[in-house]
Amino acid sequence: MTTPYAERMGLLTGQTVMEIGRDDDTDPAIRDDIRRVTGNAPLDEGSGVRADAVLYWWREGDGDLAGELTEAVEALSGRGPVWLLTPKPRHPGHTPAPDVVEAAEDADLHHTAEADLGAWTGHRLARRPGVPHVA
């Protein structure tokens, strides 16, 4: 039985997902479920293809979160979400939700949802209404 991670993230068949920040600590079950639901393997960052959603694995100390989120939005083909995944509390690299919300606001995004994704917490970030997207 698979865990419905992609469904929790609102991903649909045929969508493309850009993956950023993958490392040894990321959860292959989340990636596998995205592939199962969308029918597409997550795209590598730097592929040059714009995606319907971004999956961003983030750990405290990875850099300037607001700046990285601003760049992540550039990978989107439309108004899709950026799913920022952070390790759960009490795990190395955990980023507190208020820090995620503040960085999102600095990047002209807003925090719209949170999802339990195994050992990770998923934060759904979307463009603020009225902020244009680059086509």
C-alpha positions in Angstrom: 0.0 0.0 0.0 1.3 3.4 -0.9 1.0 6.6 1.2 -1.0 9.2 -0.7 1.6 11.9 -0.4 0.9 13.3 -3.9 -2.8 13.5 -3.2 -2.1 15.4 0.0 -0.2 17.8 -2.1 -3.0 18.1 -4.6 -1.0 16.8 -7.5 -2.8 15.4 -10.5 -2.2 13.0 -13.4 -0.1 14.6 -16.2 1.4 17.4 -14.1 5.1 18.0 -14.0 7.0 18.6 -10.8 10.4 20.3 -10.5 12.5 18.9 -7.6 15.0 21.1 -5.8 17.3 20.3 -2.9 17.2 16.5 -3.1 19.9 14.8 -1.0 20.6 11.6 0.9 18.1 12.5 3.6 15.1 13.0 1.2 12.3 10.5 1.2 12.1 8.3 -1.9 8.5 7.3 -1.1 7.4 10.9 -1.7 9.2 11.0 -5.0 7.8 7.5 -6.0 4.3 8.6 -5.1 4.6 11.8 -7.2 5.7 9.6 -10.1 2.8 7.2 -9.5 0.1 9.9 -9.4 1.4 12.3 -12.1 2.8 9.7 -14.4 6.1 11.7 -14.6 9.3 11.5 -12.7 10.2 14.7 -10.9 12.3 17.0 -13.1 15.8 17.9 -12.0 16.5 21.5 -11.1 18.3 23.1 -14.0 16.5 20.9 -16.6 15.3 24.2 -18.2 11.7 22.9 -18.3 9.0 24.9 -16.5 6.8 22.8 -14.2 3.3 22.8 -12.8 4.6 22.6 -9.2 7.9 22.7 -7.4 9.0 20.3 -4.7 11.7 22.0 -2.6 13.5 20.0 0.1 14.7 22.6 2.6 16.8 22.3 5.7 17.6 25.1 8.2 21.0 26.4 7.2 20.6 25.8 3.5 20.9 29.5 2.8 18.5 32.4 2.3 15.1 30.9 2.1 13.3 34.0 0.8 15.9 34.2 -2.1 15.6 30.6 -2.9 11.8 30.7 -2.9 11.9 33.6 -5.3 14.1 31.5 -7.7 11.9 28.5 -7.2 8.8 30.4 -8.5 10.7 31.0 -11.7 10.6 27.2 -12.4 6.8 27.3 -12.5 4.9 27.4 -15.8 1.8 29.0 -14.3 0.3 29.8 -10.9 1.1 26.4 -9.4 2.4 25.9 -5.9 5.8 25.5 -4.4 5.8 22.7 -1.8 8.5 23.4 0.7 9.4 20.3 2.6 11.2 20.7 5.9 12.2 18.0 8.4 9.7 17.6 11.2 10.4 19.3 14.6 13.2 17.7 16.7 14.9 16.5 13.5 18.2 18.0 12.2 17.4 20.8 9.7 13.9 21.6 11.0 12.7 25.0 10.0 10.0 26.5 12.2 6.7 27.3 10.4 6.9 31.0 11.3 10.3 31.2 9.5 8.7 29.6 6.5 5.8 32.0 6.5 8.1 35.1 6.9 10.4 33.9 4.0 7.3 33.2 1.8 6.0 36.7 2.4 9.4 38.2 1.5 9.2 36.2 -1.7 5.7 37.5 -2.6 4.2 34.1 -1.7 1.7 33.1 0.9 1.4 30.0 3.0 -1.8 28.3 2.1 -1.6 24.8 3.6 0.5 22.3 5.6 0.7 18.6 5.0 2.1 15.6 7.0 4.5 13.9 4.6 6.2 11.2 6.6 9.4 12.6 8.3 8.8 15.9 6.5 6.3 18.7 6.9 5.1 20.1 3.6 4.3 23.8 3.3 2.2 24.8 0.3 3.2 28.2 -0.9 1.4 30.1 -3.7 1.8 33.5 -5.4 -0.1 36.2 -3.7 -3.3 37.2 -5.6 -2.6 40.0 -8.0 1.1 39.1 -8.3 1.7 38.3 -12.0 3.4 35.1 -13.1 6.0 34.8 -15.8 4.7 32.7 -18.7 
